[in-house]
């Protein structure tokens, strides 16, 4: 069954313009199908966050936030898969599996709840037969050491704070359909 609907726009096109930098991965490729390692276990995958490495962020960067968002979920607000907050500016890589609920993030970084309601990475799990979904893995370079949020903040509250503190974004957008 296909949920025939228009493709959602780029969610970052609605936010204030900021600079960009580079994010790469040995696990996921921009525009290519996600590997089963990054698919949710409910959909037969391993539910493992991909390795991400970033460079070229602007001078004045004081920290990072890493997110994964699916704007193509069949709900009005899209679906948050991962939110890692307050990564130190000295960190330029998260290893595969850094999104696990028992993973130790560097410094004072922490996860907030995704839309699966876990404080961890939740892999792709679009409805069977739905259109391809895009997964925006984004590294946000921020102008503060720490966003003023705690582990109980929602993805929306983190996003709201990012709108005021993001200097630049690095984006890689793989897809998934099953």
N, C-alpha and C positions, 0 to 999 in steps of 0.2 A: 504494500500500500504506500503510495506516495502522498505526501501532504502538500500537494501543489500550492506553492506560494512564491512570491517574488523573493529574490535574493536580498538579504539585508545589506544595507550599506556598510562601509568601513566604519566601525564605531568610533575610531579616533578622528575621523573627519569632522565630527561635531564639536571637538574640543579646541581650545586656543592652540594656535600653531606654535610648535616648539622645534628645536633642532633635532637632528637625528645622529645616530652613531651605528655601530655594527654589532650584531649578535650572530653567532654561528653555532652550529651543533653538529656533532658526529652522529647523532641519533635521529634527528628530524631534518627535513629539507623543505624549504619554502615552496609551496605549491604542490608538493608530493603527498601521497597517502601516508598517514602515520603508521609506524610499525606496530605490531601487536603488543610490544612492550609498553607503549603509551596509551593503550586502550584499556578501559575500565574492566576489572575482573568480571563484572556482571555481563559484559559483552564478550567474554572469552579471552581477554587480554591479561597483561601482567600488572597494569596500574602503576607503572614506574615513570616518574618524571624524567624527561630527557636531560642530557648534559647540555648546558648552555655556557658559552664563553663570549665575553663582550670586550670591545675596545673602541677607542676614538671618542669617548664621551667628553663633554666640555669641561674646561677648567672651571673650577668652582663647584664641581660635583662633590657632595658631602655624604651621599649614600645612594642606595638603590632599593627599588621595589620590583619584584618579579611577579608577573601575573599571567594567567592563561584564561582567555574568554572565548566563548562560542556565540557569535551573534546570530547564528542560523538555527539555534534551538527553537522548537515550535511553541515559544512563549513570548510575550511582548518584550521582556527585558533581557533576553539572551540568558546564557548560563555561565557562571563563574566556576572554573575548574581548579584554579590555584591562585593563592595570594600569599607571597612571602614578603614580609615587611621589615624595613630597617636593616638591610644588609649594609655593612660598613663600606666606605668608599674604596678601601683597599682590596675588596673582593671583586674579582673579575671573572669568576667561574662558579657555577654550581655543578657538581658531579651528578651523573645519573643516579636517581634515587633520593636526591636531596629533598624531594617533596614528600617523603614518607612521614607518617605521623610520629614515628619514633626517631626521625633524623635529627641530628644536632646541627642547627644552622650556625654560621659564624657570628661572633660578637653577641649583640643583644637581639638579633633577628628572630622572628617568630612567624608562624602561619596564622592567618585568620580563617574562619570557616568558609569553605567553598559552598556551592549550591547542593552538594551531596550531604552537607552539614558536618563535614569532617575538617579538622585543621591539618590538611595535607593536600597533596596533588590528587585529583580525581581524573582518571583518564577519559578518553572519548567514549561515549555511549549513546550515539544518536539513535532515534527509532529505526528499527529494521526497515529497509527499503526507502528511507527518506533521502532527500537530495544530499549531495556532499555537504558536509559542514566544514567551516574554516575555524581553525584554532589559533587565535592570536596569542603567541608567546611574546610577551613584551617585557623588556628591561627598561625601567623608568629611572633616569638619572635625576636625583632630587637635590635641592639646595639647602637641605637641613640634615643634621645627623640622624634625626628620627622624626617620623610623622607623629603627631600627637594623637595616637590611637593605641589601644591595647588589643590583646588576643580575642576580646569579645566584640570588637568592631565588625560590622558587616562589610562585605565587599563594596557596597554602595558608599559607605562612610570613608573607606580607604580611597576609593576613586574620587570622591569629592575633595579630599585632602590633596590628592595627586594633582588635581586641576590647578591648585595654587602653588605647588612646589616643584613641578616637573620642569627641568631645564631641557631635556631631550629624551627621545624614545628610540629604542632599537627593537625592531619587530621582525619576527620570522613566523610565517603563517602556513603550516601544513594543513592538510585536509583529512577527512575520514568519512567513509560511507561503508555501511555493511548491509 
